[in-house]
């Protein structure tokens, strides 16, 4: 099959072995995949991953043990637990020490014609959600994870650091909580769009003097944690969404001195993300900056690295074989 392969460097191949489903796995023909900041960090060496990257996807089930899945439009959650450890038994498959993670850890991902996932990881797509929109369900779920982890609502001052794709999705989710929200970024046109929605914005850190109750780092940069801690009140909370190949620990002195809680936040619930897109509460279509065919996947990754770009999609099979 056609695929993008990461083995220290990333390349396109048209002869990569097609995956074979094992046990409870389904075979999915990929329609679209999204290039994520995590994918960019993988290329830089994060996680030491080798194989097919890509974890944001939509597609059609070609085969599954449960025949009712055949031909259905799906997306899927990316963590695959061992199903036998104490974490999996308590519903914490995302933290299973032997887990696989689609396109990130010991599991080939979505930058290919086919992928395999356990049936329980699959989510059916409503007809109202296009293949392109469905690519955003995984990162939007990650945004919803924040409000599942910490109390956010009226009277809570919250800053979102970063006006890239994840930061904007997080801001859209937090807007629904009624919190006192400030979006801090460096792209005036993106900030202006939120200002028109009644959200406080700041272009850069220079004018930010408020000590927030909660600060969410969506910068995708190693200095994001330092900046987040610098504007969080004593005994406040920093939600860390950024993963980077290299990070300095110098910023943590302030976390100790001001007794700031740091909450790591990764994957999140798919159901509210699906409902938000299907119901029109959150419109993800304006996030799509460019679409490249799989054969031009290297160009897609290069394009994703540009600061002016939000989300780049890779079109694998927009008909998904149907």
C-alpha positions as CSV (number, residue, x, y, z in Angstrom):
1,X,0.0,0.0,0.0
2,X,0.9,3.7,-0.2
3,X,2.2,5.1,3.0
4,X,4.5,7.7,4.6
5,X,7.2,6.0,6.6
6,X,9.2,7.5,9.4
7,X,12.6,5.9,10.0
8,X,14.7,8.8,11.4
9,X,13.7,10.6,8.2
10,X,10.3,10.5,6.6
11,X,9.6,9.2,3.1
12,X,6.8,8.1,0.8
13,X,6.5,4.5,-0.3
14,X,4.1,2.7,-2.5
15,X,5.2,-0.9,-1.5
16,X,4.7,-0.8,2.3
17,X,3.0,-3.9,3.7
18,X,-0.7,-3.6,4.2
19,X,-1.7,-4.3,7.9
20,X,-3.6,-7.4,8.7
21,X,-6.2,-7.2,11.5
22,X,-5.5,-9.4,14.5
23,X,-8.0,-10.6,17.1
24,X,-10.6,-7.9,17.7
25,X,-9.1,-5.5,15.2
26,X,-11.0,-3.9,12.2
27,X,-9.3,-3.0,8.9
28,X,-10.0,0.7,8.0
29,X,-9.4,2.3,4.7
30,X,-8.3,5.8,5.4
31,X,-10.1,8.7,3.8
32,X,-8.3,11.7,5.3
33,X,-5.6,12.2,8.0
34,X,-4.6,15.3,9.8
35,X,-1.0,16.5,10.3
36,X,-0.6,17.3,14.0
37,X,2.0,19.1,16.1
38,X,2.8,15.7,17.6
39,X,3.6,14.4,14.1
40,X,6.0,17.2,13.6
41,X,7.7,16.4,16.9
42,X,7.9,12.7,15.9
43,X,9.9,13.7,12.9
44,X,12.3,15.6,15.2
45,X,12.8,12.4,17.3
46,X,10.0,12.5,19.9
47,X,9.2,9.1,21.3
48,X,11.8,7.5,19.0
49,X,9.0,6.3,16.8
50,X,9.5,4.3,13.6
51,X,6.7,3.3,11.2
52,X,3.7,5.0,9.8
53,X,2.8,8.3,11.7
54,X,-0.6,9.9,11.8
55,X,-3.4,9.5,14.4
56,X,-6.1,12.0,13.4
57,X,-8.2,10.2,10.7
58,X,-11.5,9.3,9.1
59,X,-12.2,6.3,6.9
60,X,-14.4,3.4,6.2
61,X,-14.3,-0.1,7.8
62,X,-13.5,-2.7,5.1
63,X,-13.5,-5.7,7.5
64,X,-14.3,-6.3,11.1
65,X,-15.1,-9.3,13.3
66,X,-18.5,-7.6,13.9
67,X,-19.9,-7.6,10.4
68,X,-22.3,-4.7,11.3
69,X,-19.2,-2.4,11.1
70,X,-18.5,-3.3,7.4
71,X,-18.9,-0.2,5.2
72,X,-19.5,2.2,8.1
73,X,-17.8,5.6,8.2
74,X,-15.6,5.9,11.3
75,X,-12.9,7.6,13.2
76,X,-11.1,6.1,16.2
77,X,-9.4,6.7,19.5
78,X,-5.7,6.1,19.5
79,X,-4.7,4.3,22.7
80,X,-4.7,0.5,22.7
81,X,-4.3,-1.0,26.2
82,X,-3.2,-4.5,26.9
83,X,-6.6,-5.4,28.4
84,X,-5.0,-7.4,31.3
85,X,-3.2,-4.9,33.6
86,X,-4.7,-3.0,36.6
87,X,-4.9,0.2,34.6
88,X,-7.0,-1.4,31.8
89,X,-9.2,-3.1,34.4
90,X,-9.9,0.3,36.0
91,X,-10.7,2.0,32.7
92,X,-7.3,3.7,32.3
93,X,-6.3,2.1,29.0
94,X,-4.7,5.5,28.0
95,X,-2.1,4.9,30.7
96,X,-1.5,1.2,30.3
97,X,2.3,0.7,30.6
98,X,2.1,-1.7,27.7
99,X,-0.2,0.3,25.5
100,X,0.2,1.0,21.8
101,X,-0.7,4.4,20.4
102,X,-1.8,4.8,16.8
103,X,1.0,6.5,14.8
104,X,2.9,7.4,17.9
105,X,4.0,4.3,19.9
106,X,4.5,0.7,18.5
107,X,1.5,1.0,16.1
108,X,1.4,2.1,12.5
109,X,-0.9,5.0,12.0
110,X,-3.1,6.9,9.5
111,X,-0.6,8.3,6.9
112,X,-1.4,5.2,4.8
113,X,-4.1,3.6,2.8
114,X,-5.1,1.3,5.6
115,X,-4.8,1.0,9.4
116,X,-6.1,-1.4,12.0
117,X,-7.7,-0.7,15.3
118,X,-9.7,-2.7,17.8
119,X,-13.5,-2.4,17.2
120,X,-13.9,-0.8,20.7
121,X,-11.7,2.1,19.5
122,X,-14.0,2.9,16.6
123,X,-16.6,5.7,16.6
124,X,-19.3,5.8,13.9
125,X,-19.7,9.1,12.1
126,X,-23.1,10.8,11.8
127,X,-24.0,11.6,8.2
128,X,-23.8,15.3,9.1
129,X,-20.0,15.0,9.6
130,X,-17.9,14.9,6.5
131,X,-14.7,12.9,6.3
132,X,-12.7,16.2,6.4
133,X,-14.5,17.4,9.6
134,X,-14.1,14.0,11.2
135,X,-10.3,14.4,11.3
136,X,-10.8,17.1,14.0
137,X,-12.7,14.8,16.4
138,X,-9.5,13.5,18.0
139,X,-7.9,16.9,18.7
140,X,-11.3,18.4,19.7
141,X,-11.7,15.5,22.2
142,X,-8.3,16.5,23.6
143,X,-9.8,20.0,24.2
144,X,-12.8,18.6,26.0
145,X,-10.5,16.6,28.2
146,X,-9.5,19.8,30.0
147,X,-13.0,20.5,31.4
148,X,-13.2,16.8,32.4
149,X,-10.0,17.2,34.4
150,X,-10.5,20.5,36.2
151,X,-13.5,22.7,37.2
152,X,-13.8,25.6,34.9
153,X,-16.8,27.9,34.9
154,X,-18.2,31.3,35.8
155,X,-15.8,33.3,37.9
156,X,-12.7,31.3,36.9
157,X,-10.1,33.3,35.0
158,X,-8.5,31.2,32.2
159,X,-5.8,31.9,29.7
160,X,-5.1,29.8,26.7
161,X,-1.5,30.2,25.4
162,X,-1.2,29.6,21.7
163,X,-3.4,30.4,18.8
164,X,-2.6,27.4,16.7
165,X,-5.1,24.7,15.8
166,X,-5.2,23.1,19.3
167,X,-5.2,26.4,21.1
168,X,-8.1,27.7,19.1
169,X,-10.1,24.4,19.6
170,X,-9.4,24.6,23.3
171,X,-10.6,28.2,23.3
172,X,-13.8,27.3,21.5
173,X,-14.5,24.6,24.1
174,X,-13.7,26.8,27.1
175,X,-16.0,29.5,25.7
176,X,-18.9,27.2,26.4
177,X,-18.1,27.1,30.1
178,X,-18.8,30.7,30.9
179,X,-15.3,31.3,32.3
180,X,-13.4,34.6,32.1
181,X,-11.3,33.6,29.0
182,X,-8.3,35.3,27.5
183,X,-6.6,34.0,24.3
184,X,-2.9,34.8,24.0
185,X,-1.3,34.3,20.6
186,X,0.7,36.0,17.8
187,X,-1.6,36.0,14.8
188,X,-3.7,39.1,14.8
189,X,-6.4,37.9,12.4
190,X,-7.0,34.8,14.5
191,X,-7.2,36.8,17.7
192,X,-9.5,39.4,16.1
193,X,-12.0,36.6,15.3
194,X,-12.2,35.7,19.0
195,X,-12.3,39.4,20.0
196,X,-15.4,39.7,17.9
197,X,-16.9,36.9,19.9
198,X,-16.4,38.9,23.1
199,X,-13.2,37.1,24.2
200,X,-10.3,39.0,25.7
201,X,-7.2,38.6,23.5
202,X,-3.5,39.5,23.6
203,X,-1.0,39.5,20.8
204,X,2.2,38.3,22.6
205,X,3.0,38.1,26.3
206,X,4.2,41.7,26.8
207,X,0.9,43.2,27.8
208,X,-0.2,40.3,30.0
209,X,0.0,41.1,33.7
210,X,-3.0,39.2,35.1
211,X,-2.4,36.2,37.3
212,X,-4.9,33.6,36.0
213,X,-6.6,30.9,38.0
214,X,-5.9,28.5,35.1
215,X,-3.5,28.7,32.2
216,X,-3.5,26.2,29.3
217,X,-0.3,25.7,27.4
218,X,-1.1,25.0,23.7
219,X,2.0,26.7,22.3
220,X,3.8,23.5,21.0
221,X,7.0,25.1,22.2
222,X,9.4,24.2,25.0
223,X,9.1,27.8,26.5
224,X,5.3,27.4,26.7
225,X,5.5,26.0,30.3
226,X,7.7,28.9,31.4
227,X,5.3,31.4,30.0
228,X,2.3,29.6,31.4
229,X,3.8,29.6,34.9
230,X,4.7,33.2,34.7
231,X,1.0,34.3,34.4
232,X,-0.6,31.8,36.8
233,X,-1.5,32.9,40.3
234,X,0.0,31.2,43.4
235,X,-1.8,27.9,43.9
236,X,-3.3,28.2,40.5
237,X,-3.3,25.5,37.8
238,X,-1.3,25.1,34.6
239,X,-2.8,22.6,32.1
240,X,0.0,21.3,29.9
241,X,-1.0,20.3,26.4
242,X,2.4,20.7,24.7
243,X,4.6,17.8,23.9
244,X,8.0,18.5,22.6
245,X,11.1,16.5,21.7
246,X,13.2,18.5,24.2
247,X,12.2,20.5,27.2
248,X,14.0,22.5,29.8
249,X,13.1,22.0,33.5
250,X,14.3,25.5,34.6
251,X,10.7,26.8,34.8
252,X,9.7,24.4,37.5
253,X,11.2,26.6,40.3
254,X,8.2,28.9,40.1
255,X,5.9,25.9,40.3
256,X,7.5,25.0,43.6
257,X,7.7,28.5,45.0
258,X,4.1,29.4,44.1
259,X,2.7,25.9,44.7
260,X,1.2,25.8,41.2
261,X,-0.5,22.6,40.2
262,X,0.6,21.2,36.8
263,X,-2.0,19.0,35.1
264,X,-0.8,16.9,32.1
265,X,-3.6,16.7,29.6
266,X,-3.5,14.4,26.6
267,X,-6.3,12.5,24.8
268,X,-10.0,13.1,25.5
269,X,-13.6,12.0,25.0
270,X,-14.8,11.6,21.5
271,X,-18.6,11.7,22.2
272,X,-18.8,15.5,23.1
273,X,-16.5,16.3,20.2
274,X,-18.7,14.4,17.7
275,X,-21.8,16.1,19.2
276,X,-20.2,19.6,18.9
277,X,-19.3,19.1,15.3
278,X,-22.5,17.4,14.3
279,X,-24.7,20.0,16.1
280,X,-22.8,22.9,14.7
281,X,-21.7,24.2,18.1
282,X,-18.1,24.1,16.9
283,X,-17.3,24.7,13.2
284,X,-13.9,23.1,12.3
285,X,-14.1,23.8,8.5
286,X,-12.3,27.2,8.7
287,X,-9.3,25.4,10.3
288,X,-8.4,23.6,7.1
289,X,-5.5,25.5,5.5
290,X,-4.5,23.0,2.8
291,X,-5.2,19.5,1.5
292,X,-2.5,17.3,-0.1
293,X,-2.7,13.9,-1.7
294,X,-0.8,11.1,0.2
295,X,1.9,11.1,-2.6
296,X,2.6,14.7,-1.6
297,X,2.6,13.9,2.1
298,X,6.1,15.4,2.6
299,X,4.9,18.7,1.3
300,X,1.9,18.5,3.7
301,X,4.3,18.1,6.6
302,X,6.5,21.0,5.4
303,X,3.4,23.1,5.0
304,X,2.3,22.3,8.5
305,X,5.4,23.8,9.9
306,X,4.6,27.2,8.7
307,X,3.3,29.6,11.4
308,X,0.6,31.0,9.1
309,X,-1.0,27.5,8.7
310,X,-3.6,26.0,10.9
311,X,-4.5,22.4,9.8
312,X,-3.2,20.5,6.8
313,X,-5.0,17.4,5.7
314,X,-3.7,14.5,3.8
315,X,-6.2,13.1,1.3
316,X,-5.7,9.3,1.2
317,X,-8.9,8.2,-0.5
318,X,-11.7,10.8,-0.3
319,X,-14.1,8.1,-1.4
320,X,-12.7,5.7,1.1
321,X,-13.1,2.9,-1.3
322,X,-16.8,3.2,-1.6
